[in-house]
């Protein structure tokens, strides 16, 4: 069995936001879950940004469980967007990024994003003077 780790965004329909789904992921599938961001309101859609780790087969079973419940699963790397027409490669996002996901590639002095390191904190979005970055959930 191989160890597995990923960052995902879970979109919960309104009828599931009061259910102990994360508890089930930990208890029933023996996964470790780190909540990076959460927006959950009663009778509204919920959104969780998670880092999930455990055995790969357990993680696959958990994905199937979530899909059967109607939870939409999205890879975290799909969420950060950069408008290359607006970006002037100033590096503000690099200096503020707490996870090291934003990098300044030398000698080209071009900003790059490592989506695997991104924790969806949105610090880069807030600091970008050109409004070239956005998070799309």
Beta strands, then each sheet from edge to edge (+ up, - down):
strand 1: 3-12
strand 2: 32-39
strand 3: 46-55
strand 4: 72-75
strand 5: 80-82
strand 6: 102-105
strand 7: 110-113
strand 8: 133-135
sheet 1: 2+ 3- 1+ 4-
sheet 2: 5+ 8-
sheet 3: 6+ 7-
end
